[in-house]
Amino acid sequence: MINIVKKELEFDDELKKKIEFICRFCNTTPTIINGNIRKIDRTNLSYIEPHRIIIKGITFLAFNYSKTIYVGNLSNKLEINELESFIKQLT
């Protein structure tokens, strides 16, 4: 039988502060959901689920210690310094 172990990841404080600061500047509040590590027992297979940040109904994906945020899925990149202009375009 396959046993999948799920362990929650802590969101990086520096990344969290940057996102919250940008959202405060844009007069919005982010919803942050921590990512997970999913690991299959007795194998070397694992999957890192990214952190989810929901801003104005749009889901952004982020990894710890990264300066890139993904919009919706992992194919749409956005640098963290471009997040403010992206949020302002939404309104």
PyMOL Python script that loads the backbone (N, CA, C, O; Angstrom):
from pymol import cmd

cmd.read_pdbstr("""\
ATOM      1  N   MET A   1       0.835  -1.179   0.000  1.00  0.00           N
ATOM      2  CA  MET A   1       0.000   0.000   0.000  1.00  0.00           C
ATOM      3  C   MET A   1       0.890   1.257   0.000  1.00  0.00           C
ATOM      4  O   MET A   1       1.914   1.302   0.682  1.00  0.00           O
ATOM      5  N   ILE A   2       0.490   2.253  -0.759  1.00  0.00           N
ATOM      6  CA  ILE A   2       1.235   3.500  -0.846  1.00  0.00           C
ATOM      7  C   ILE A   2       0.771   4.445   0.255  1.00  0.00           C
ATOM      8  O   ILE A   2      -0.421   4.698   0.426  1.00  0.00           O
ATOM      9  N   ASN A   3       1.743   4.953   0.991  1.00  0.00           N
ATOM     10  CA  ASN A   3       1.439   5.879   2.075  1.00  0.00           C
ATOM     11  C   ASN A   3       2.063   7.237   1.740  1.00  0.00           C
ATOM     12  O   ASN A   3       3.275   7.336   1.545  1.00  0.00           O
ATOM     13  N   ILE A   4       1.233   8.278   1.674  1.00  0.00           N
ATOM     14  CA  ILE A   4       1.701   9.626   1.360  1.00  0.00           C
ATOM     15  C   ILE A   4       1.753  10.441   2.648  1.00  0.00           C
ATOM     16  O   ILE A   4       0.758  10.567   3.361  1.00  0.00           O
ATOM     17  N   VAL A   5       2.931  10.989   2.929  1.00  0.00           N
ATOM     18  CA  VAL A   5       3.135  11.802   4.126  1.00  0.00           C
ATOM     19  C   VAL A   5       3.043  13.267   3.714  1.00  0.00           C
ATOM     20  O   VAL A   5       3.683  13.692   2.753  1.00  0.00           O
ATOM     21  N   LYS A   6       2.249  14.024   4.442  1.00  0.00           N
ATOM     22  CA  LYS A   6       2.043  15.442   4.144  1.00  0.00           C
ATOM     23  C   LYS A   6       2.568  16.266   5.314  1.00  0.00           C
ATOM     24  O   LYS A   6       2.163  16.071   6.460  1.00  0.00           O
ATOM     25  N   LYS A   7       3.482  17.198   5.005  1.00  0.00           N
ATOM     26  CA  LYS A   7       4.070  18.053   6.037  1.00  0.00           C
ATOM     27  C   LYS A   7       3.923  19.506   5.603  1.00  0.00           C
ATOM     28  O   LYS A   7       4.299  19.865   4.487  1.00  0.00           O
ATOM     29  N   GLU A   8       3.383  20.333   6.473  1.00  0.00           N
ATOM     30  CA  GLU A   8       3.151  21.742   6.147  1.00  0.00           C
ATOM     31  C   GLU A   8       4.452  22.539   6.209  1.00  0.00           C
ATOM     32  O   GLU A   8       5.274  22.346   7.104  1.00  0.00           O
ATOM     33  N   LEU A   9       4.619  23.440   5.238  1.00  0.00           N
ATOM     34  CA  LEU A   9       5.785  24.322   5.185  1.00  0.00           C
ATOM     35  C   LEU A   9       5.455  25.666   5.818  1.00  0.00           C
ATOM     36  O   LEU A   9       4.327  26.149   5.714  1.00  0.00           O
ATOM     37  N   GLU A  10       6.426  26.257   6.464  1.00  0.00           N
ATOM     38  CA  GLU A  10       6.264  27.601   7.012  1.00  0.00           C
ATOM     39  C   GLU A  10       6.537  28.624   5.919  1.00  0.00           C
ATOM     40  O   GLU A  10       7.464  28.467   5.125  1.00  0.00           O
ATOM     41  N   PHE A  11       5.723  29.670   5.885  1.00  0.00           N
ATOM     42  CA  PHE A  11       5.906  30.751   4.922  1.00  0.00           C
ATOM     43  C   PHE A  11       7.072  31.614   5.377  1.00  0.00           C
ATOM     44  O   PHE A  11       7.148  31.972   6.552  1.00  0.00           O
ATOM     45  N   ASP A  12       7.978  31.954   4.476  1.00  0.00           N
ATOM     46  CA  ASP A  12       9.143  32.773   4.788  1.00  0.00           C
ATOM     47  C   ASP A  12       8.698  34.160   5.246  1.00  0.00           C
ATOM     48  O   ASP A  12       7.905  34.815   4.569  1.00  0.00           O
ATOM     49  N   ASP A  13       9.206  34.608   6.393  1.00  0.00           N
ATOM     50  CA  ASP A  13       8.789  35.896   6.968  1.00  0.00           C
ATOM     51  C   ASP A  13       9.107  37.075   6.062  1.00  0.00           C
ATOM     52  O   ASP A  13       8.292  37.987   5.926  1.00  0.00           O
ATOM     53  N   GLU A  14      10.270  37.068   5.448  1.00  0.00           N
ATOM     54  CA  GLU A  14      10.662  38.181   4.584  1.00  0.00           C
ATOM     55  C   GLU A  14       9.733  38.296   3.369  1.00  0.00           C
ATOM     56  O   GLU A  14       9.321  39.397   3.003  1.00  0.00           O
ATOM     57  N   LEU A  15       9.411  37.173   2.754  1.00  0.00           N
ATOM     58  CA  LEU A  15       8.503  37.167   1.609  1.00  0.00           C
ATOM     59  C   LEU A  15       7.096  37.603   2.030  1.00  0.00           C
ATOM     60  O   LEU A  15       6.424  38.343   1.311  1.00  0.00           O
ATOM     61  N   LYS A  16       6.669  37.140   3.187  1.00  0.00           N
ATOM     62  CA  LYS A  16       5.345  37.506   3.700  1.00  0.00           C
ATOM     63  C   LYS A  16       5.250  39.008   3.956  1.00  0.00           C
ATOM     64  O   LYS A  16       4.239  39.631   3.632  1.00  0.00           O
ATOM     65  N   LYS A  17       6.294  39.588   4.533  1.00  0.00           N
ATOM     66  CA  LYS A  17       6.295  41.027   4.804  1.00  0.00           C
ATOM     67  C   LYS A  17       6.240  41.830   3.513  1.00  0.00           C
ATOM     68  O   LYS A  17       5.537  42.838   3.440  1.00  0.00           O
ATOM     69  N   LYS A  18       6.981  41.390   2.485  1.00  0.00           N
ATOM     70  CA  LYS A  18       6.963  42.085   1.199  1.00  0.00           C
ATOM     71  C   LYS A  18       5.578  42.070   0.581  1.00  0.00           C
ATOM     72  O   LYS A  18       5.094  43.096   0.103  1.00  0.00           O
ATOM     73  N   ILE A  19       4.939  40.908   0.588  1.00  0.00           N
ATOM     74  CA  ILE A  19       3.609  40.779  -0.018  1.00  0.00           C
ATOM     75  C   ILE A  19       2.584  41.593   0.753  1.00  0.00           C
ATOM     76  O   ILE A  19       1.752  42.270   0.149  1.00  0.00           O
ATOM     77  N   GLU A  20       2.632  41.537   2.076  1.00  0.00           N
ATOM     78  CA  GLU A  20       1.689  42.312   2.880  1.00  0.00           C
ATOM     79  C   GLU A  20       1.904  43.811   2.693  1.00  0.00           C
ATOM     80  O   GLU A  20       0.935  44.570   2.672  1.00  0.00           O
ATOM     81  N   PHE A  21       3.152  44.251   2.558  1.00  0.00           N
ATOM     82  CA  PHE A  21       3.440  45.667   2.338  1.00  0.00           C
ATOM     83  C   PHE A  21       2.876  46.121   0.987  1.00  0.00           C
ATOM     84  O   PHE A  21       2.256  47.181   0.903  1.00  0.00           O
ATOM     85  N   ILE A  22       3.081  45.345  -0.046  1.00  0.00           N
ATOM     86  CA  ILE A  22       2.561  45.683  -1.374  1.00  0.00           C
ATOM     87  C   ILE A  22       1.042  45.728  -1.353  1.00  0.00           C
ATOM     88  O   ILE A  22       0.441  46.624  -1.945  1.00  0.00           O
ATOM     89  N   CYS A  23       0.419  44.777  -0.681  1.00  0.00           N
ATOM     90  CA  CYS A  23      -1.049  44.756  -0.614  1.00  0.00           C
ATOM     91  C   CYS A  23      -1.599  45.928   0.198  1.00  0.00           C
ATOM     92  O   CYS A  23      -2.640  46.480  -0.158  1.00  0.00           O
ATOM     93  N   ARG A  24      -0.922  46.319   1.282  1.00  0.00           N
ATOM     94  CA  ARG A  24      -1.351  47.491   2.039  1.00  0.00           C
ATOM     95  C   ARG A  24      -1.278  48.748   1.183  1.00  0.00           C
ATOM     96  O   ARG A  24      -2.151  49.613   1.257  1.00  0.00           O
ATOM     97  N   PHE A  25      -0.238  48.840   0.374  1.00  0.00           N
ATOM     98  CA  PHE A  25      -0.066  49.986  -0.515  1.00  0.00           C
ATOM     99  C   PHE A  25      -1.176  50.035  -1.566  1.00  0.00           C
ATOM    100  O   PHE A  25      -1.559  51.113  -2.022  1.00  0.00           O
ATOM    101  N   CYS A  26      -1.692  48.864  -1.949  1.00  0.00           N
ATOM    102  CA  CYS A  26      -2.763  48.776  -2.958  1.00  0.00           C
ATOM    103  C   CYS A  26      -4.151  48.698  -2.319  1.00  0.00           C
ATOM    104  O   CYS A  26      -5.133  48.460  -3.022  1.00  0.00           O
ATOM    105  N   ASN A  27      -4.251  48.894  -1.005  1.00  0.00           N
ATOM    106  CA  ASN A  27      -5.519  48.865  -0.265  1.00  0.00           C
ATOM    107  C   ASN A  27      -6.276  47.546  -0.440  1.00  0.00           C
ATOM    108  O   ASN A  27      -7.473  47.544  -0.724  1.00  0.00           O
ATOM    109  N   THR A  28      -5.585  46.451  -0.270  1.00  0.00           N
ATOM    110  CA  THR A  28      -6.212  45.136  -0.334  1.00  0.00           C
ATOM    111  C   THR A  28      -5.582  44.231   0.722  1.00  0.00           C
ATOM    112  O   THR A  28      -4.528  44.547   1.273  1.00  0.00           O
ATOM    113  N   THR A  29      -6.221  43.132   0.993  1.00  0.00           N
ATOM    114  CA  THR A  29      -5.733  42.199   2.000  1.00  0.00           C
ATOM    115  C   THR A  29      -5.487  40.838   1.349  1.00  0.00           C
ATOM    116  O   THR A  29      -6.381  40.295   0.700  1.00  0.00           O
ATOM    117  N   PRO A  30      -4.289  40.283   1.515  1.00  0.00           N
ATOM    118  CA  PRO A  30      -4.027  38.957   0.939  1.00  0.00           C
ATOM    119  C   PRO A  30      -4.469  37.840   1.884  1.00  0.00           C
ATOM    120  O   PRO A  30      -4.447  38.002   3.104  1.00  0.00           O
ATOM    121  N   THR A  31      -4.866  36.717   1.313  1.00  0.00           N
ATOM    122  CA  THR A  31      -5.125  35.507   2.076  1.00  0.00           C
ATOM    123  C   THR A  31      -3.981  34.564   1.770  1.00  0.00           C
ATOM    124  O   THR A  31      -3.775  34.200   0.612  1.00  0.00           O
ATOM    125  N   ILE A  32      -3.233  34.160   2.784  1.00  0.00           N
ATOM    126  CA  ILE A  32      -2.049  33.338   2.587  1.00  0.00           C
ATOM    127  C   ILE A  32      -2.308  31.935   3.122  1.00  0.00           C
ATOM    128  O   ILE A  32      -2.705  31.753   4.273  1.00  0.00           O
ATOM    129  N   ILE A  33      -2.073  30.945   2.256  1.00  0.00           N
ATOM    130  CA  ILE A  33      -2.247  29.536   2.612  1.00  0.00           C
ATOM    131  C   ILE A  33      -0.888  28.855   2.464  1.00  0.00           C
ATOM    132  O   ILE A  33      -0.287  28.885   1.390  1.00  0.00           O
ATOM    133  N   ASN A  34      -0.413  28.248   3.533  1.00  0.00           N
ATOM    134  CA  ASN A  34       0.899  27.600   3.516  1.00  0.00           C
ATOM    135  C   ASN A  34       0.912  26.408   2.572  1.00  0.00           C
ATOM    136  O   ASN A  34      -0.092  25.716   2.403  1.00  0.00           O
ATOM    137  N   GLY A  35       2.069  26.182   1.961  1.00  0.00           N
ATOM    138  CA  GLY A  35       2.257  25.031   1.087  1.00  0.00           C
ATOM    139  C   GLY A  35       2.595  23.782   1.887  1.00  0.00           C
ATOM    140  O   GLY A  35       2.686  23.827   3.114  1.00  0.00           O
ATOM    141  N   ASN A  36       2.782  22.667   1.186  1.00  0.00           N
ATOM    142  CA  ASN A  36       3.065  21.387   1.824  1.00  0.00           C
ATOM    143  C   ASN A  36       4.167  20.656   1.074  1.00  0.00           C
ATOM    144  O   ASN A  36       4.454  20.941  -0.089  1.00  0.00           O
ATOM    145  N   ILE A  37       4.768  19.718   1.764  1.00  0.00           N
ATOM    146  CA  ILE A  37       5.639  18.736   1.124  1.00  0.00           C
ATOM    147  C   ILE A  37       4.877  17.420   1.178  1.00  0.00           C
ATOM    148  O   ILE A  37       4.467  16.971   2.249  1.00  0.00           O
ATOM    149  N   ARG A  38       4.694  16.812   0.026  1.00  0.00           N
ATOM    150  CA  ARG A  38       4.050  15.504  -0.031  1.00  0.00           C
ATOM    151  C   ARG A  38       5.110  14.490  -0.430  1.00  0.00           C
ATOM    152  O   ARG A  38       5.766  14.628  -1.463  1.00  0.00           O
ATOM    153  N   LYS A  39       5.264  13.485   0.394  1.00  0.00           N
ATOM    154  CA  LYS A  39       6.327  12.514   0.220  1.00  0.00           C
ATOM    155  C   LYS A  39       5.734  11.116   0.256  1.00  0.00           C
ATOM    156  O   LYS A  39       4.889  10.818   1.100  1.00  0.00           O
ATOM    157  N   ILE A  40       6.176  10.252  -0.660  1.00  0.00           N
ATOM    158  CA  ILE A  40       5.713   8.875  -0.690  1.00  0.00           C
ATOM    159  C   ILE A  40       6.689   8.041   0.139  1.00  0.00           C
ATOM    160  O   ILE A  40       7.896   8.047  -0.105  1.00  0.00           O
ATOM    161  N   ASP A  41       6.146   7.324   1.122  1.00  0.00           N
ATOM    162  CA  ASP A  41       6.978   6.500   2.001  1.00  0.00           C
ATOM    163  C   ASP A  41       7.758   5.457   1.211  1.00  0.00           C
ATOM    164  O   ASP A  41       7.286   4.926   0.206  1.00  0.00           O
ATOM    165  N   ARG A  42       8.958   5.183   1.692  1.00  0.00           N
ATOM    166  CA  ARG A  42       9.860   4.164   1.146  1.00  0.00           C
ATOM    167  C   ARG A  42      10.317   4.458  -0.277  1.00  0.00           C
ATOM    168  O   ARG A  42      10.750   3.551  -0.987  1.00  0.00           O
ATOM    169  N   THR A  43      10.226   5.716  -0.701  1.00  0.00           N
ATOM    170  CA  THR A  43      10.739   6.129  -2.012  1.00  0.00           C
ATOM    171  C   THR A  43      11.476   7.450  -1.839  1.00  0.00           C
ATOM    172  O   THR A  43      11.483   8.029  -0.752  1.00  0.00           O
ATOM    173  N   ASN A  44      12.091   7.916  -2.907  1.00  0.00           N
ATOM    174  CA  ASN A  44      12.723   9.226  -2.859  1.00  0.00           C
ATOM    175  C   ASN A  44      11.880  10.254  -3.625  1.00  0.00           C
ATOM    176  O   ASN A  44      12.392  11.302  -4.018  1.00  0.00           O
ATOM    177  N   LEU A  45      10.609   9.961  -3.836  1.00  0.00           N
ATOM    178  CA  LEU A  45       9.711  10.865  -4.549  1.00  0.00           C
ATOM    179  C   LEU A  45       9.050  11.828  -3.575  1.00  0.00           C
ATOM    180  O   LEU A  45       8.515  11.430  -2.541  1.00  0.00           O
ATOM    181  N   SER A  46       9.104  13.098  -3.934  1.00  0.00           N
ATOM    182  CA  SER A  46       8.427  14.100  -3.123  1.00  0.00           C
ATOM    183  C   SER A  46       7.964  15.232  -4.034  1.00  0.00           C
ATOM    184  O   SER A  46       8.509  15.445  -5.117  1.00  0.00           O
ATOM    185  N   TYR A  47       6.945  15.952  -3.568  1.00  0.00           N
ATOM    186  CA  TYR A  47       6.384  17.075  -4.311  1.00  0.00           C
ATOM    187  C   TYR A  47       6.259  18.247  -3.356  1.00  0.00           C
ATOM    188  O   TYR A  47       5.709  18.109  -2.263  1.00  0.00           O
ATOM    189  N   ILE A  48       6.770  19.401  -3.768  1.00  0.00           N
ATOM    190  CA  ILE A  48       6.643  20.605  -2.954  1.00  0.00           C
ATOM    191  C   ILE A  48       5.483  21.420  -3.520  1.00  0.00           C
ATOM    192  O   ILE A  48       5.548  21.935  -4.636  1.00  0.00           O
ATOM    193  N   GLU A  49       4.436  21.521  -2.734  1.00  0.00           N
ATOM    194  CA  GLU A  49       3.277  22.316  -3.121  1.00  0.00           C
ATOM    195  C   GLU A  49       3.565  23.768  -2.750  1.00  0.00           C
ATOM    196  O   GLU A  49       3.900  24.048  -1.599  1.00  0.00           O
ATOM    197  N   PRO A  50       3.442  24.698  -3.700  1.00  0.00           N
ATOM    198  CA  PRO A  50       3.774  26.096  -3.393  1.00  0.00           C
ATOM    199  C   PRO A  50       2.756  26.734  -2.447  1.00  0.00           C
ATOM    200  O   PRO A  50       1.633  26.255  -2.292  1.00  0.00           O
ATOM    201  N   HIS A  51       3.187  27.828  -1.821  1.00  0.00           N
ATOM    202  CA  HIS A  51       2.284  28.620  -0.989  1.00  0.00           C
ATOM    203  C   HIS A  51       1.289  29.316  -1.913  1.00  0.00           C
ATOM    204  O   HIS A  51       1.638  29.724  -3.020  1.00  0.00           O
ATOM    205  N   ARG A  52       0.053  29.447  -1.449  1.00  0.00           N
ATOM    206  CA  ARG A  52      -0.963  30.141  -2.236  1.00  0.00           C
ATOM    207  C   ARG A  52      -1.295  31.474  -1.588  1.00  0.00           C
ATOM    208  O   ARG A  52      -1.507  31.566  -0.378  1.00  0.00           O
ATOM    209  N   ILE A  53      -1.334  32.494  -2.414  1.00  0.00           N
ATOM    210  CA  ILE A  53      -1.674  33.839  -1.973  1.00  0.00           C
ATOM    211  C   ILE A  53      -2.860  34.283  -2.821  1.00  0.00           C
ATOM    212  O   ILE A  53      -2.759  34.356  -4.045  1.00  0.00           O
ATOM    213  N   ILE A  54      -3.969  34.576  -2.178  1.00  0.00           N
ATOM    214  CA  ILE A  54      -5.172  34.974  -2.904  1.00  0.00           C
ATOM    215  C   ILE A  54      -5.374  36.468  -2.701  1.00  0.00           C
ATOM    216  O   ILE A  54      -5.551  36.947  -1.581  1.00  0.00           O
ATOM    217  N   ILE A  55      -5.342  37.198  -3.827  1.00  0.00           N
ATOM    218  CA  ILE A  55      -5.525  38.644  -3.809  1.00  0.00           C
ATOM    219  C   ILE A  55      -6.595  38.981  -4.833  1.00  0.00           C
ATOM    220  O   ILE A  55      -6.441  38.701  -6.021  1.00  0.00           O
ATOM    221  N   LYS A  56      -7.675  39.580  -4.366  1.00  0.00           N
ATOM    222  CA  LYS A  56      -8.792  39.992  -5.221  1.00  0.00           C
ATOM    223  C   LYS A  56      -9.290  38.847  -6.112  1.00  0.00           C
ATOM    224  O   LYS A  56      -9.591  39.054  -7.287  1.00  0.00           O
ATOM    225  N   GLY A  57      -9.371  37.648  -5.545  1.00  0.00           N
ATOM    226  CA  GLY A  57      -9.910  36.503  -6.263  1.00  0.00           C
ATOM    227  C   GLY A  57      -8.926  35.817  -7.194  1.00  0.00           C
ATOM    228  O   GLY A  57      -9.299  34.841  -7.844  1.00  0.00           O
ATOM    229  N   ILE A  58      -7.708  36.273  -7.286  1.00  0.00           N
ATOM    230  CA  ILE A  58      -6.697  35.662  -8.147  1.00  0.00           C
ATOM    231  C   ILE A  58      -5.686  34.941  -7.267  1.00  0.00           C
ATOM    232  O   ILE A  58      -5.198  35.497  -6.283  1.00  0.00           O
ATOM    233  N   THR A  59      -5.374  33.705  -7.626  1.00  0.00           N
ATOM    234  CA  THR A  59      -4.434  32.899  -6.862  1.00  0.00           C
ATOM    235  C   THR A  59      -3.024  33.073  -7.408  1.00  0.00           C
ATOM    236  O   THR A  59      -2.774  32.890  -8.599  1.00  0.00           O
ATOM    237  N   PHE A  60      -2.114  33.429  -6.517  1.00  0.00           N
ATOM    238  CA  PHE A  60      -0.698  33.541  -6.846  1.00  0.00           C
ATOM    239  C   PHE A  60       0.015  32.404  -6.126  1.00  0.00           C
ATOM    240  O   PHE A  60      -0.355  32.050  -5.006  1.00  0.00           O
ATOM    241  N   LEU A  61       1.025  31.835  -6.755  1.00  0.00           N
ATOM    242  CA  LEU A  61       1.805  30.760  -6.165  1.00  0.00           C
ATOM    243  C   LEU A  61       3.203  31.273  -5.875  1.00  0.00           C
ATOM    244  O   LEU A  61       3.783  31.992  -6.689  1.00  0.00           O
ATOM    245  N   ALA A  62       3.753  30.907  -4.713  1.00  0.00           N
ATOM    246  CA  ALA A  62       5.078  31.382  -4.326  1.00  0.00           C
ATOM    247  C   ALA A  62       5.833  30.281  -3.597  1.00  0.00           C
ATOM    248  O   ALA A  62       5.248  29.472  -2.878  1.00  0.00           O
ATOM    249  N   PHE A  63       7.142  30.270  -3.800  1.00  0.00           N
ATOM    250  CA  PHE A  63       8.030  29.368  -3.088  1.00  0.00           C
ATOM    251  C   PHE A  63       8.893  30.203  -2.142  1.00  0.00           C
ATOM    252  O   PHE A  63       9.175  31.369  -2.422  1.00  0.00           O
ATOM    253  N   ASN A  64       9.310  29.611  -1.032  1.00  0.00           N
ATOM    254  CA  ASN A  64      10.189  30.309  -0.091  1.00  0.00           C
ATOM    255  C   ASN A  64      11.498  30.685  -0.770  1.00  0.00           C
ATOM    256  O   ASN A  64      12.008  29.948  -1.614  1.00  0.00           O
ATOM    257  N   TYR A  65      12.034  31.836  -0.392  1.00  0.00           N
ATOM    258  CA  TYR A  65      13.334  32.335  -0.850  1.00  0.00           C
ATOM    259  C   TYR A  65      13.381  32.579  -2.359  1.00  0.00           C
ATOM    260  O   TYR A  65      14.456  32.525  -2.957  1.00  0.00           O
ATOM    261  N   SER A  66      12.245  32.842  -2.973  1.00  0.00           N
ATOM    262  CA  SER A  66      12.192  33.118  -4.402  1.00  0.00           C
ATOM    263  C   SER A  66      11.701  34.539  -4.618  1.00  0.00           C
ATOM    264  O   SER A  66      10.910  35.054  -3.827  1.00  0.00           O
ATOM    265  N   LYS A  67      12.168  35.173  -5.686  1.00  0.00           N
ATOM    266  CA  LYS A  67      11.723  36.520  -6.022  1.00  0.00           C
ATOM    267  C   LYS A  67      10.699  36.486  -7.148  1.00  0.00           C
ATOM    268  O   LYS A  67      10.333  37.526  -7.696  1.00  0.00           O
ATOM    269  N   THR A  68      10.245  35.300  -7.487  1.00  0.00           N
ATOM    270  CA  THR A  68       9.262  35.122  -8.551  1.00  0.00           C
ATOM    271  C   THR A  68       7.958  34.616  -7.964  1.00  0.00           C
ATOM    272  O   THR A  68       7.953  33.722  -7.118  1.00  0.00           O
ATOM    273  N   ILE A  69       6.858  35.190  -8.415  1.00  0.00           N
ATOM    274  CA  ILE A  69       5.521  34.747  -8.045  1.00  0.00           C
ATOM    275  C   ILE A  69       4.850  34.271  -9.330  1.00  0.00           C
ATOM    276  O   ILE A  69       5.077  34.837 -10.399  1.00  0.00           O
ATOM    277  N   TYR A  70       4.038  33.250  -9.227  1.00  0.00           N
ATOM    278  CA  TYR A  70       3.357  32.693 -10.388  1.00  0.00           C
ATOM    279  C   TYR A  70       1.875  33.015 -10.300  1.00  0.00           C
ATOM    280  O   TYR A  70       1.273  32.911  -9.231  1.00  0.00           O
ATOM    281  N   VAL A  71       1.286  33.404 -11.423  1.00  0.00           N
ATOM    282  CA  VAL A  71      -0.122  33.801 -11.466  1.00  0.00           C
ATOM    283  C   VAL A  71      -0.942  32.626 -11.985  1.00  0.00           C
ATOM    284  O   VAL A  71      -0.818  32.242 -13.148  1.00  0.00           O
ATOM    285  N   GLY A  72      -1.782  32.053 -11.118  1.00  0.00           N
ATOM    286  CA  GLY A  72      -2.680  30.983 -11.528  1.00  0.00           C
ATOM    287  C   GLY A  72      -2.017  29.623 -11.637  1.00  0.00           C
ATOM    288  O   GLY A  72      -2.477  28.663 -11.019  1.00  0.00           O
ATOM    289  N   ASN A  73      -0.945  29.521 -12.412  1.00  0.00           N
ATOM    290  CA  ASN A  73      -0.211  28.262 -12.552  1.00  0.00           C
ATOM    291  C   ASN A  73       1.271  28.577 -12.734  1.00  0.00           C
ATOM    292  O   ASN A  73       1.665  29.743 -12.748  1.00  0.00           O
ATOM    293  N   LEU A  74       2.075  27.553 -12.871  1.00  0.00           N
ATOM    294  CA  LEU A  74       3.525  27.752 -12.898  1.00  0.00           C
ATOM    295  C   LEU A  74       4.062  28.226 -14.246  1.00  0.00           C
ATOM    296  O   LEU A  74       5.275  28.363 -14.404  1.00  0.00           O
ATOM    297  N   SER A  75       3.193  28.478 -15.213  1.00  0.00           N
ATOM    298  CA  SER A  75       3.676  28.944 -16.512  1.00  0.00           C
ATOM    299  C   SER A  75       3.629  30.466 -16.647  1.00  0.00           C
ATOM    300  O   SER A  75       4.237  31.010 -17.568  1.00  0.00           O
ATOM    301  N   ASN A  76       2.930  31.164 -15.763  1.00  0.00           N
ATOM    302  CA  ASN A  76       2.816  32.627 -15.815  1.00  0.00           C
ATOM    303  C   ASN A  76       3.648  33.254 -14.700  1.00  0.00           C
ATOM    304  O   ASN A  76       3.198  33.335 -13.557  1.00  0.00           O
ATOM    305  N   LYS A  77       4.862  33.697 -15.032  1.00  0.00           N
ATOM    306  CA  LYS A  77       5.779  34.277 -14.046  1.00  0.00           C
ATOM    307  C   LYS A  77       5.508  35.765 -13.839  1.00  0.00           C
ATOM    308  O   LYS A  77       5.035  36.468 -14.732  1.00  0.00           O
ATOM    309  N   LEU A  78       5.823  36.211 -12.636  1.00  0.00           N
ATOM    310  CA  LEU A  78       5.730  37.622 -12.301  1.00  0.00           C
ATOM    311  C   LEU A  78       6.767  37.896 -11.216  1.00  0.00           C
ATOM    312  O   LEU A  78       6.783  37.229 -10.182  1.00  0.00           O
ATOM    313  N   GLU A  79       7.620  38.869 -11.453  1.00  0.00           N
ATOM    314  CA  GLU A  79       8.600  39.241 -10.429  1.00  0.00           C
ATOM    315  C   GLU A  79       7.865  39.941  -9.291  1.00  0.00           C
ATOM    316  O   GLU A  79       6.843  40.589  -9.517  1.00  0.00           O
ATOM    317  N   ILE A  80       8.377  39.813  -8.078  1.00  0.00           N
ATOM    318  CA  ILE A  80       7.696  40.379  -6.911  1.00  0.00           C
ATOM    319  C   ILE A  80       7.634  41.902  -6.981  1.00  0.00           C
ATOM    320  O   ILE A  80       6.705  42.501  -6.439  1.00  0.00           O
ATOM    321  N   ASN A  81       8.597  42.537  -7.634  1.00  0.00           N
ATOM    322  CA  ASN A  81       8.562  43.993  -7.744  1.00  0.00           C
ATOM    323  C   ASN A  81       7.542  44.467  -8.782  1.00  0.00           C
ATOM    324  O   ASN A  81       7.254  45.662  -8.849  1.00  0.00           O
ATOM    325  N   GLU A  82       6.991  43.562  -9.592  1.00  0.00           N
ATOM    326  CA  GLU A  82       5.944  43.897 -10.558  1.00  0.00           C
ATOM    327  C   GLU A  82       4.540  43.616 -10.014  1.00  0.00           C
ATOM    328  O   GLU A  82       3.547  43.874 -10.695  1.00  0.00           O
ATOM    329  N   LEU A  83       4.459  43.091  -8.795  1.00  0.00           N
ATOM    330  CA  LEU A  83       3.168  42.706  -8.218  1.00  0.00           C
ATOM    331  C   LEU A  83       2.258  43.907  -8.002  1.00  0.00           C
ATOM    332  O   LEU A  83       1.053  43.815  -8.238  1.00  0.00           O
ATOM    333  N   GLU A  84       2.806  45.019  -7.562  1.00  0.00           N
ATOM    334  CA  GLU A  84       1.994  46.216  -7.310  1.00  0.00           C
ATOM    335  C   GLU A  84       1.284  46.674  -8.579  1.00  0.00           C
ATOM    336  O   GLU A  84       0.082  46.937  -8.550  1.00  0.00           O
ATOM    337  N   SER A  85       1.999  46.774  -9.677  1.00  0.00           N
ATOM    338  CA  SER A  85       1.370  47.227 -10.928  1.00  0.00           C
ATOM    339  C   SER A  85       0.353  46.208 -11.429  1.00  0.00           C
ATOM    340  O   SER A  85      -0.650  46.589 -12.032  1.00  0.00           O
ATOM    341  N   PHE A  86       0.593  44.919 -11.190  1.00  0.00           N
ATOM    342  CA  PHE A  86      -0.361  43.890 -11.596  1.00  0.00           C
ATOM    343  C   PHE A  86      -1.661  44.009 -10.806  1.00  0.00           C
ATOM    344  O   PHE A  86      -2.746  43.882 -11.374  1.00  0.00           O
ATOM    345  N   ILE A  87      -1.558  44.251  -9.498  1.00  0.00           N
ATOM    346  CA  ILE A  87      -2.753  44.384  -8.651  1.00  0.00           C
ATOM    347  C   ILE A  87      -3.525  45.639  -9.039  1.00  0.00           C
ATOM    348  O   ILE A  87      -4.755  45.620  -9.075  1.00  0.00           O
ATOM    349  N   LYS A  88      -2.823  46.721  -9.325  1.00  0.00           N
ATOM    350  CA  LYS A  88      -3.504  47.958  -9.723  1.00  0.00           C
ATOM    351  C   LYS A  88      -4.234  47.799 -11.046  1.00  0.00           C
ATOM    352  O   LYS A  88      -5.243  48.470 -11.263  1.00  0.00           O
ATOM    353  N   GLN A  89      -3.759  46.934 -11.942  1.00  0.00           N
ATOM    354  CA  GLN A  89      -4.445  46.680 -13.217  1.00  0.00           C
ATOM    355  C   GLN A  89      -5.753  45.943 -13.013  1.00  0.00           C
ATOM    356  O   GLN A  89      -6.649  46.029 -13.853  1.00  0.00           O
ATOM    357  N   LEU A  90      -5.877  45.212 -11.899  1.00  0.00           N
ATOM    358  CA  LEU A  90      -7.077  44.429 -11.629  1.00  0.00           C
ATOM    359  C   LEU A  90      -8.291  45.315 -11.331  1.00  0.00           C
ATOM    360  O   LEU A  90      -9.427  44.894 -11.549  1.00  0.00           O
ATOM    361  N   THR A  91      -8.066  46.522 -10.841  1.00  0.00           N
ATOM    362  CA  THR A  91      -9.194  47.375 -10.454  1.00  0.00           C
ATOM    363  C   THR A  91      -9.627  48.289 -11.574  1.00  0.00           C
ATOM    364  O   THR A  91     -10.565  49.069 -11.406  1.00  0.00           O
TER     365      THR A  91
END
""", "prot")
cmd.dss("prot")
cmd.show_as("cartoon", "prot")
cmd.util.cbc("prot")
cmd.orient("prot")
